[in-house]
């Protein structure tokens, strides 16, 4: 089967890959070193674009929410997938206490 490219987007990232997740109708990705962007899957249009901090250690889709953990500041943030509005944030341990394998109790 030959794939057809539906749309493309310049990620404005130098020297590394972008972290991203794919949802039912959107793609959420890290872009321009300090931004989190949600794109419509159908056409690549920007749904929202919000400040993040530095490169994320992880992005998770959880229903209609996006959980994101940037390298700095040390905050776990919850963002509304539809609007990009910040719903809440919580401080995380700093320094060597955190890693991609850090467990979050919920």
C-alpha positions as CSV (number, residue, x, y, z in Angstrom):
1,X,0.0,0.0,0.0
2,X,1.3,3.5,-0.9
3,X,0.6,6.2,1.7
4,X,-0.8,9.6,0.6
5,X,0.5,12.7,2.3
6,X,-2.5,14.7,3.5
7,X,-0.6,17.7,4.8
8,X,2.9,18.8,6.1
9,X,4.1,21.3,8.7
10,X,7.5,22.8,9.4
11,X,8.2,22.1,13.1
12,X,10.8,24.8,13.6
13,X,13.0,22.4,15.6
14,X,16.7,22.4,15.3
15,X,18.9,19.5,16.4
16,X,16.2,17.1,17.6
17,X,12.9,15.4,17.1
18,X,9.7,16.8,18.3
19,X,7.6,15.0,21.0
20,X,4.0,14.3,19.8
21,X,0.8,12.4,20.4
22,X,-2.0,11.5,18.0
23,X,-5.6,11.7,19.1
24,X,-8.9,10.8,17.3
25,X,-9.1,14.2,15.5
26,X,-5.8,16.0,16.3
27,X,-2.1,15.9,16.7
28,X,-0.5,17.6,19.7
29,X,3.2,18.4,19.5
30,X,6.1,20.4,20.9
31,X,7.3,23.1,18.6
32,X,9.7,26.1,18.6
33,X,11.4,25.0,21.8
34,X,8.7,26.6,24.1
35,X,5.3,25.9,22.5
36,X,2.7,23.2,22.6
37,X,0.6,23.1,19.4
38,X,-2.6,21.2,18.6
39,X,-3.2,20.5,14.9
40,X,-6.4,19.2,13.2
41,X,-5.7,15.7,11.8
42,X,-7.8,16.3,8.7
43,X,-6.0,19.4,7.3
44,X,-3.1,20.4,9.7
45,X,-4.8,23.6,10.7
46,X,-3.8,25.0,14.1
47,X,-6.4,24.4,16.8
48,X,-4.4,26.1,19.5
49,X,-0.8,27.2,20.3
50,X,0.2,27.7,23.9
51,X,3.4,28.5,25.8
52,X,5.0,25.4,27.4
53,X,8.4,26.0,28.9
54,X,11.3,24.0,27.5
55,X,11.2,20.7,25.7
56,X,8.7,18.3,27.2
57,X,9.8,15.1,28.8
58,X,6.4,13.7,28.0
59,X,3.0,14.4,26.5
60,X,-0.1,12.2,27.2
61,X,-3.6,12.4,25.9
62,X,-6.2,11.5,28.5
63,X,-9.7,11.8,27.1
64,X,-10.3,15.5,26.4
65,X,-7.1,16.6,28.3
66,X,-3.4,16.8,27.5
67,X,-0.9,16.2,30.3
68,X,2.5,17.7,29.7
69,X,5.7,17.7,31.7
70,X,8.3,20.1,30.3
71,X,12.0,20.0,31.4
72,X,11.5,23.5,32.9
73,X,9.6,24.7,34.8
74,X,9.1,21.7,37.0
75,X,5.3,21.6,36.5
76,X,2.9,18.9,35.4
77,X,0.3,20.8,33.4
78,X,-3.2,19.7,32.3
79,X,-4.5,21.4,29.2
80,X,-8.0,21.3,27.6
81,X,-7.7,19.4,24.3
82,X,-10.5,21.4,22.6
83,X,-9.4,24.9,23.6
84,X,-5.7,24.8,24.8
85,X,-6.8,26.4,28.1
86,X,-4.7,25.5,31.2
87,X,-6.9,23.5,33.6
88,X,-4.4,23.0,36.4
89,X,-0.7,22.5,37.1
90,X,1.2,20.9,39.9
91,X,4.9,21.2,40.9
92,X,7.1,18.1,40.4
93,X,10.3,17.2,42.1
94,X,13.4,18.9,40.5
95,X,16.8,17.7,39.6
96,X,17.7,14.0,39.5
97,X,14.6,13.1,41.4
98,X,12.6,13.2,38.1
99,X,13.0,11.1,35.0
100,X,10.8,9.8,32.2
101,X,10.1,6.8,34.5
102,X,9.0,8.8,37.5
103,X,5.6,7.5,38.6
104,X,2.7,9.9,39.2
105,X,0.2,8.8,41.8
106,X,-3.2,9.0,40.2
